[in-house]
């Protein structure tokens, strides 16, 4: 029973009743995007927005329901991901069996969707992220940090490529210093023209190395 129903009975909710009511509302708030995403997907898939006078899907979502393109696309992709990869989440008893704090937000679902396609992650990494989102209800910002750390940890570094990158950085520093030195020497006329010419040749060679 909600607050409105209690008021019709001229009853005021007790503290425990309010606690239960807000938990139910929190769950509903966190899962209501699924119905919206499902409906938006049907509209997008069948191009129904054309029938309503809209040229593009994002025009429809912006002008008729006030959703920015980025949000509507995120909802579409997050819902489709659940339907294809994590259908258990779409079952009605999923949210009911969890505390409100452990019901995941669509942003967290979107992070999991993106993680699914990362080559740097193995199966265990994905399952851990999934557990953090579905079982613990971790916030999307926290999951993103975990995902970034995992990718950095799993990323294979090519020693030769790493050495070449360090060398390129060092050459660029020398080049920058040489160009600056040449400008100073020219303006102050502290060295002969022949040395300036040699510096130009060296600068040209270094530039060809880092281009």
N, C-alpha and C positions, 0 to 999 in steps of 0.2 A: 504494500500500500504506500502511495506517495503522499506528499504534503497536501496537495489539492484534495485528495480523497478524504484525508483526515479532517480537513477544514469543513468539508461538506457535512461531516458528522459532528461538527462543533467540537472537535478534539484537537489538542495541540500535541505535536510529536514529542516523544520523550527523547532524551539524549541518545539512547541506544537505537531508537528508530531513525533518528537523523543520521546516525553513523552508517546504518545499513542503506538508507536511501542514497546518500552521497556516493557510497561504493558502487551501487547499481548505476547511478548516473555517470560516474567516471568510466565504468566499463562500456556503457553505451556510447559515450563520447569518443572513446578510443577505437571502437570497432565500427562506428557509423560510416567511416570512410569506405569500408568494403562495399556496402550497398551502392554508394555513390560511384565508386570505381567500376563496379559491375555494370551499372546502368550506362555510364559514360562509354564503357567499352562496346556495349551493344550499339549505341548511337554512332560511335566512330567506325565500327566494323561495317555497318550497313549504310554508312554515309547519310543517315537520316537528316542531318542538319541541312542538306541541300533542299529537302522538301519544305523546310521552314524558312527558306530564303537566305541562308548563310553560305558563302562561297567556301569558307574554310572552317574546320573544326574549332580552331582557336578563336575565330570570330564569334562562333556560337557560345563557347564557354565564357568568353569575356563579356559579351553584351547581354546574354540572357540569364546566366547564373552567377556572373561576377567572379569567375575563376581565371587567374592569369594562365597563360599558355604553359609556363614551366610547371605550375602546380597540377593542371589537368593532365599533362603528359606523365608526370610522376605518378599520379593516382592510377592512370591507365596501366603503366608498366608494372607498378607494384601489385595491382590486382591480378594482372595476367601472369606474373611470376608465381603468385600464390596458387592460382588455378592450375598451372602447368607443373610446378616444382614442389610446392608445399600445400597440397589440397587439404591436409588435416586441419590447417588453420582456418579453413572456410566452414568447417562444421560448427553448427550452432552451439554445441556443448564445449567448444574450445575455450571461449571467453568465460562461460559460466563456471568452468572448473578452476579458474584462476583468480587470484586476488587482483584487485584493480591495478596495483603497482606493477604486476607482472604481465599485463596486457600490452603488447608492443605497439608502438606508434608507426604510422606508415613511412616516416622517414627512416626508421630503423630497418623496416622491411626493404626499402629501396637500397640501403647500404648492403644488405645481405644479397640482394639481386645482383648488384655490381660485383660483389665478392665472388659470386658463383663463376664468373667468367674470367677471373684472374688466374693466369697461368702460374704465377708465383706461389699460389696457395695449394696445399695438398688437401686431401679429403679430411684429415684430422683438423686442420685449420678451419675449414668451412664448418664442420660439425660443432666446433667450439664456439664460433661466432653465432651459429644458429641457436645453440643452447643459451648463450648469453642473451639473445634477443627473445626467443620464445619462452624460455623457462625462467629467466631472471628479469626480463623486461628492461634491459639496459637501454639508456638513452642513446639516441642516434649519434650525438657528438662524441660520446665515450666509445661507441662501437667504431666510429670512423678513426679515432686515434689508435684503437687496437688493430684495426685493419692496416693502417699506415705502418705501424710498427712491425706487423707480420710480413708485409710486402718487403719492407727494408731488410728484414732478417732473412727472408727466403731468396731474395734477389741474388742471382749468381753473377759475380763480378769477374770479368775477363782480365787477368793480370796484364796482358799486353795492351789492352784497350785502356786500362787504368793508368799504365805507365805513359802511354802516348798522350793521354789527357793532361797528366801532370807536366809533361814536357812542353805541350802547347801553351799551358798557362805560364810556365817559366819564360818561354820565348816571347810571349806577349808582354810580359813585364819588362824584359830587356828592351824590346822594341819601343815601348812607351817611354822608357827612361832615355833611350837614344834620341828619339824624336824631340823630346823636351830639351835635352842637352844641345842638340844641333841648333834649335831655335835660339837658345840663350847665347851660344857662341857666335851666331850670325849677327844678332842684334848688338852684341857687345864688341864684336870684331876682335876676339881674343886669340883666334887661331887662323893659320893660313887657309886660303881658298882650297888648296889641294886636299887638306884634311876634311874640309866640309864636303868636298866631292866624294872622298872615300866613305864618309859617313852616309851620304846619299845612296851609294852603291850597297852598303851593308844593310841599310834600312829596306831597300828594295828586295834584297835576298831574304831578309827575315819575314817580310810581308808575304812573299811567295810561299814560305814555309807554313804560315798559319792561315792562309786563305783557303 
